[in-house]
Amino acid sequence: MEARRREKDEQHLYLTAKIITDDSFARHSGFDLASFDDKNLPATDLATFRVLKQETYATFKQRIAAFHKIDPNSFRLWVLVNRQNKTIRPDVPISEDNANQSKSTWLPRRS
């Protein structure tokens, strides 16, 4: 119970990032890029990272590269958005200019 309470207290310090790869997209047979929270469909098996909001973009990208055993310069990360029609689509790529900045500066803000 103590660990659960501590995790809840620290939840605001983290974000959860799910990574959709070419392979996971090719295996997915649903409508969207992947299934996330649809109660009628099983969730797609995606690599999930718990990211400290103060972690730099370069560090996060390096973690993804190490996990997938690929070169960090061989992929690009995108921000996905929930649309009004309940679909999830890529919105904007995360700029490589933000490599040494924390999450609060490398993710675009929504109004």
C-alpha positions in Angstrom: 0.0 0.0 0.0 2.9 2.3 0.8 4.4 1.9 -2.7 1.0 2.5 -4.3 0.5 5.7 -2.3 4.0 6.9 -3.2 3.4 6.2 -6.9 0.1 8.2 -6.7 1.9 11.1 -5.0 4.6 11.2 -7.6 2.3 10.6 -10.6 2.3 14.3 -11.6 6.1 14.1 -12.2 5.8 11.5 -15.0 4.1 11.0 -18.3 3.4 7.7 -20.1 4.7 7.3 -23.6 3.6 4.5 -25.8 5.7 3.7 -28.9 4.1 2.6 -32.1 6.7 1.0 -34.4 6.4 0.0 -38.1 6.1 -3.6 -36.9 3.4 -3.0 -34.3 1.5 -0.9 -36.9 1.8 -3.7 -39.5 0.5 -6.3 -37.0 -2.5 -4.1 -35.9 -5.7 -5.0 -37.7 -7.9 -2.3 -36.3 -9.0 1.1 -37.7 -6.5 3.4 -36.0 -2.7 3.2 -35.7 -3.1 1.1 -32.6 -5.8 0.3 -30.0 -5.3 2.1 -26.7 -8.3 2.4 -24.5 -11.2 1.0 -26.5 -13.2 -1.3 -24.2 -14.4 -3.3 -27.2 -11.0 -4.1 -28.6 -7.9 -5.6 -26.9 -5.1 -3.0 -26.4 -2.3 -3.3 -28.9 0.9 -4.6 -27.3 3.1 -1.4 -27.4 6.4 -0.6 -25.7 5.4 1.7 -22.8 7.8 4.1 -21.1 7.3 6.0 -17.9 9.1 9.3 -18.5 10.1 11.8 -15.9 8.9 15.2 -17.1 12.4 16.7 -16.4 14.1 14.1 -18.6 15.5 15.6 -21.8 14.3 14.6 -25.2 17.8 13.3 -26.1 17.8 11.0 -23.1 14.3 9.7 -23.8 15.1 9.1 -27.4 18.3 7.2 -26.4 16.2 5.0 -24.1 13.9 4.1 -26.9 16.8 3.4 -29.2 18.4 1.1 -26.6 15.1 -0.7 -26.0 14.6 -1.4 -29.7 18.3 -1.8 -30.5 18.4 0.8 -33.2 20.3 3.9 -34.0 18.8 7.0 -32.4 19.2 8.9 -35.7 17.1 6.4 -37.6 13.7 7.3 -36.3 11.5 10.3 -35.5 9.1 10.7 -32.7 5.7 12.3 -33.3 3.0 13.7 -31.0 -0.3 11.9 -31.4 -3.6 13.7 -30.8 -7.1 12.6 -29.9 -9.5 13.9 -32.5 -13.2 14.7 -32.0 -14.2 11.6 -34.0 -12.5 9.4 -31.4 -9.5 8.6 -33.6 -5.8 9.1 -32.8 -3.6 10.6 -35.4 0.0 11.9 -35.7 0.0 15.7 -35.3 3.5 17.1 -35.4 7.0 15.6 -35.3 9.1 16.4 -32.2 11.9 18.7 -33.4 15.4 17.5 -33.0 16.3 21.1 -32.0 14.9 20.3 -28.6 17.4 17.5 -27.8 18.6 18.9 -24.5 15.3 20.3 -23.2 12.9 18.7 -20.8 9.4 17.5 -21.7 7.7 20.8 -20.9 9.6 22.5 -23.7 9.8 19.8 -26.4 6.1 18.8 -26.4 3.8 21.3 -28.1 1.2 23.0 -25.8 -2.4 22.7 -26.6 -4.8 25.5 -25.9 
